[in-house]
């Protein structure tokens, strides 16, 4: 019996490590899957732009209806994005529970509320992005410049959750002046 114990004991100890390695590999692979989109952002506070090394912002989704897309409180709300990645043509909200099953087919991408969003809320209206300390001053300067529009590059994974990737700035268009 001790002959088998010497063989199976190290194997039994390595099994949990192999399981953890497999979980890490699957998570890493899935984190790079999805579609990247460009979303205008707004709502930064010029008095408190950077919290630590993070830029906190509000998504300024291009809505099809008059007015703004409302804030979501229930995790069953979703966004229907139409366009060709990375350009968004229009966005509308719908309730996934009450929605027509064909709605998903009319959308180029469906974004779901994320109950695990770091920003509380639902991950659909506001988010944050890590900024290197040496780039913080440039981000601060560009975020308060009224002639520049900040654009967040996001990845929407296969589960419909948003991951912010980067920020860039471009000159504002006439219709964007507020």
C-alpha positions as CSV (number, residue, x, y, z in Angstrom):
1,X,0.0,0.0,0.0
2,X,2.8,2.4,0.8
3,X,4.2,1.9,-2.7
4,X,1.0,3.3,-4.2
5,X,0.9,6.1,-1.6
6,X,4.2,7.5,-2.8
7,X,2.9,7.6,-6.3
8,X,-0.7,8.9,-5.7
9,X,0.1,11.5,-2.9
10,X,2.0,13.9,-5.1
11,X,-0.6,13.4,-7.9
12,X,-3.4,14.2,-5.4
13,X,-1.5,17.4,-4.3
14,X,-1.0,18.5,-7.9
15,X,-4.6,18.0,-8.9
16,X,-5.9,21.2,-7.3
17,X,-3.1,23.2,-8.9
18,X,-4.0,21.8,-12.3
19,X,-7.6,22.8,-11.7
20,X,-6.7,26.4,-10.7
21,X,-4.4,26.6,-13.8
22,X,-7.3,25.5,-16.0
23,X,-9.7,28.0,-14.5
24,X,-7.1,30.8,-15.0
25,X,-6.5,29.8,-18.6
26,X,-10.2,29.7,-19.4
27,X,-10.8,33.1,-17.8
28,X,-7.8,34.7,-19.5
29,X,-9.0,33.4,-22.9
30,X,-12.6,34.6,-22.4
31,X,-11.4,38.0,-21.3
32,X,-10.0,38.7,-24.8
33,X,-13.1,37.6,-26.6
34,X,-15.9,39.9,-27.6
35,X,-16.4,43.0,-29.8
36,X,-14.8,46.4,-29.3
37,X,-17.0,49.5,-29.6
38,X,-16.3,53.3,-29.3
39,X,-18.6,55.1,-26.9
40,X,-18.6,58.9,-26.2
41,X,-18.3,59.7,-22.5
42,X,-19.4,62.6,-20.4
43,X,-20.0,63.5,-16.8
44,X,-16.6,63.9,-15.3
45,X,-16.3,66.3,-12.4
46,X,-13.6,68.9,-13.1
47,X,-13.0,69.3,-9.4
48,X,-12.2,65.6,-8.9
49,X,-11.2,64.0,-12.2
50,X,-8.8,61.3,-11.1
51,X,-9.4,59.1,-8.0
52,X,-6.2,57.4,-7.4
53,X,-5.1,56.2,-10.8
54,X,-8.7,55.9,-12.2
55,X,-10.7,58.2,-14.5
56,X,-14.4,57.9,-13.6
57,X,-16.8,58.7,-16.3
58,X,-20.4,58.3,-17.5
59,X,-21.2,56.7,-20.9
60,X,-23.0,59.1,-23.3
61,X,-24.8,56.5,-25.4
62,X,-26.2,57.7,-28.7
63,X,-29.9,57.2,-28.1
64,X,-32.5,56.8,-30.8
65,X,-35.3,58.6,-28.8
66,X,-35.4,62.2,-27.7
67,X,-33.5,62.7,-24.5
68,X,-31.2,60.6,-22.5
69,X,-31.1,56.9,-21.9
70,X,-32.4,56.5,-18.3
71,X,-30.5,55.0,-15.4
72,X,-31.2,51.4,-14.8
73,X,-32.0,50.1,-11.4
74,X,-33.0,46.5,-12.2
75,X,-30.5,44.0,-13.5
76,X,-33.0,42.8,-16.2
77,X,-32.5,45.9,-18.3
78,X,-30.3,45.7,-21.4
79,X,-29.0,47.8,-24.3
80,X,-29.6,47.0,-27.9
81,X,-26.7,48.4,-30.0
82,X,-26.9,48.8,-33.7
83,X,-24.0,49.6,-35.9
84,X,-20.8,48.2,-37.3
85,X,-18.1,47.8,-34.7
86,X,-16.5,50.0,-33.5
87,X,-19.0,52.7,-34.6
88,X,-22.4,52.8,-32.8
89,X,-25.3,54.0,-35.0
90,X,-28.0,53.9,-32.3
91,X,-28.7,52.4,-28.9
92,X,-32.1,51.7,-27.2
93,X,-33.1,50.1,-24.0
94,X,-35.4,47.1,-23.4
95,X,-36.4,44.8,-20.7
96,X,-35.1,41.3,-21.5
97,X,-37.9,39.6,-19.6
98,X,-40.8,41.4,-21.4
99,X,-39.0,41.8,-24.8
100,X,-39.9,40.2,-28.0
101,X,-37.5,37.3,-28.5
102,X,-36.6,38.8,-31.9
103,X,-35.1,41.9,-30.4
104,X,-31.8,40.2,-29.9
105,X,-31.8,39.4,-33.7
106,X,-32.3,43.0,-34.6
107,X,-29.4,44.1,-32.4
108,X,-25.8,44.0,-33.5
109,X,-24.8,43.6,-29.9
110,X,-26.8,43.2,-26.7
111,X,-25.3,44.6,-23.4
112,X,-26.6,43.4,-20.1
113,X,-26.5,45.1,-16.8
114,X,-23.6,43.7,-14.7
115,X,-24.5,43.0,-11.1
116,X,-20.8,42.8,-10.2
117,X,-19.9,46.2,-11.7
118,X,-17.1,47.9,-9.7
119,X,-19.0,51.2,-9.9
120,X,-22.0,50.0,-8.0
121,X,-24.9,50.8,-10.3
122,X,-25.1,48.3,-13.2
123,X,-22.1,49.0,-15.4
124,X,-24.2,50.5,-18.2
125,X,-24.2,54.1,-17.2
126,X,-20.9,54.8,-15.6
127,X,-17.5,53.1,-15.3
128,X,-13.8,53.8,-14.6
129,X,-10.5,53.1,-16.3
130,X,-7.0,52.8,-14.9
131,X,-4.6,55.6,-16.0
132,X,-0.9,55.4,-15.6
133,X,0.4,58.2,-13.2
134,X,2.6,59.8,-15.8
135,X,-0.4,60.2,-18.2
136,X,-2.8,61.6,-15.6
137,X,-2.0,65.2,-16.2
138,X,-2.7,64.9,-20.0
139,X,-6.0,63.1,-19.3
140,X,-7.0,65.8,-16.9
141,X,-6.2,68.5,-19.4
142,X,-8.1,66.8,-22.2
143,X,-11.1,65.9,-20.1
144,X,-11.9,69.5,-19.2
145,X,-11.2,70.8,-22.7
146,X,-14.7,71.7,-24.2
147,X,-13.4,71.4,-27.7
148,X,-12.5,67.7,-27.2
149,X,-14.8,64.7,-27.0
150,X,-13.6,61.8,-24.9
151,X,-14.2,58.3,-26.5
152,X,-14.0,55.1,-24.5
153,X,-13.0,52.0,-26.3
154,X,-14.9,49.1,-24.6
155,X,-15.1,45.4,-25.1
156,X,-18.5,43.7,-24.8
157,X,-17.8,40.0,-24.1
158,X,-19.9,37.1,-25.1
159,X,-22.0,37.4,-21.9
160,X,-22.9,41.0,-22.8
161,X,-20.8,42.7,-20.1
162,X,-18.7,45.8,-20.7
163,X,-15.0,46.1,-20.0
164,X,-13.5,49.6,-20.6
165,X,-10.1,49.3,-22.5
166,X,-8.9,52.8,-23.3
167,X,-9.7,56.5,-23.7
168,X,-8.9,58.7,-26.7
169,X,-9.9,62.2,-27.6
170,X,-11.1,63.8,-30.8
171,X,-12.3,67.3,-31.8
172,X,-16.0,67.8,-31.0
173,X,-18.5,67.8,-33.9
174,X,-20.9,70.7,-34.3
175,X,-23.9,68.6,-33.1
176,X,-22.0,67.6,-30.0
177,X,-21.4,71.1,-28.7
178,X,-23.4,71.6,-25.5
